[in-house]
Amino acid sequence: MSNLKRPIEEESSDSSIEDDESIEDEEMVEDEQLGENDREIQVEFAGQAPIPEDFHGIKSLLHQLFLKAHINLSGLAELIIQQNYVGSILQQCADDEDQDSDEDESSIDEVFGITSVLNLTHHKDVDCIKELKKYLLEKTHKKLAGLLEDSSKHVGLLLNERFINIPPQVSVPLLENLGKEMEEAKKDGKPFDFTHFILISKLHESTRKDAEAKKKKAKGGNILWVNAEEEPVSEIGETVGEYSVRNESDSAVSGTWDEDDEQFDPKRRIILLTADQLPLALTKIKEFLE
């Protein structure tokens, strides 16, 4: 696997990334003003090749995407680890002070994200992929039937999952690295020469029905994207399915709302991209995040 492996430094909040020097003079004042749960923490992440010890972390991230779907997530996690020359997991970087602490080591080893791709055509006889394809056909009302049944088309499921409080900027180096690794794998004759990609995005849509909400819906302003970088991808690709997962979600996934808050319905959107559109999607992601 080629090394991404430059650290990705992010704050744990959703605020914009700031340079350490620009906040040094204000840090002491801010610490006094912020509550214990509101403090911004500088954390470095790095992309690593998945290993067997990452199995449970990867499976947990797959669960937050598929929830109660009848798909063997253990099988998908094992496939991701088997092809560890393509794709990355996101882990916290260890510093010198962390090395001697068992408690810190467990946090550092935790899987905070997964960026990878699975070949649905090449693995068509694997049970978990059969279940996944059945799921995609049901949720798209068989719009993908012709594509998924055509052995001359190689379809990849793009996986772009991470903890909800990690900013979207980390997606850029991870996706760039995935593209490079797929190119290297193709040169080595491995099954990563895709014609199409499928991305399942997580979003929340406002349930308001008044006139103002209808105006916002027409402009796409009534949607909250869990992974913000997937919004421009949706504009490039074709939406082939969208469905609510309200009955499958718990508060940790869908959020909790007060009576006076605007209510949102947790959904999934299935986006189809051609292989030629993937570089453009990455360019649009960079522009969007800037």
Sequence and secondary structure as in RCSB ss.txt:
>XXXX:A:sequence
MSNLKRPIEEESSDSSIEDDESIEDEEMVEDEQLGENDREIQVEFAGQAPIPEDFHGIKSLLHQLFLKAHINLSG
LAELIIQQNYVGSILQQCADDEDQDSDEDESSIDEVFGITSVLNLTHHKDVDCIKELKKYLLEKTHKKLAGLLED
SSKHVGLLLNERFINIPPQVSVPLLENLGKEMEEAKKDGKPFDFTHFILISKLHESTRKDAEAKKKKAKGGNILW
VNAEEEPVSEIGETVGEYSVRNESDSAVSGTWDEDDEQFDPKRRIILLTADQLPLALTKIKEFLE
>XXXX:A:secstr
     S EEEESSSS    HHHHTTTHHHHHHHS TTT   EEEEEEE   GGGHHHHHHHHHHHHTT S  HHH
HHHHHHHTTTS EEEEE   GGGTT HHHHHHHTS  EEEEEEETTTTTTSHHHHHHHHHHHHHTTTTTHHHHT 
TTS EEEEEEEE TTS GGGHHHHHHHHHHHHHHHHHTT S   SEEEEEEEEEEE   SHHHHHHHHTTTTEEE
SSTTHHHHHHHSEEEEEEE TTT  HHHH    TTS  EEEEEEEEEEEGGGHHHHHHHHHHHH 
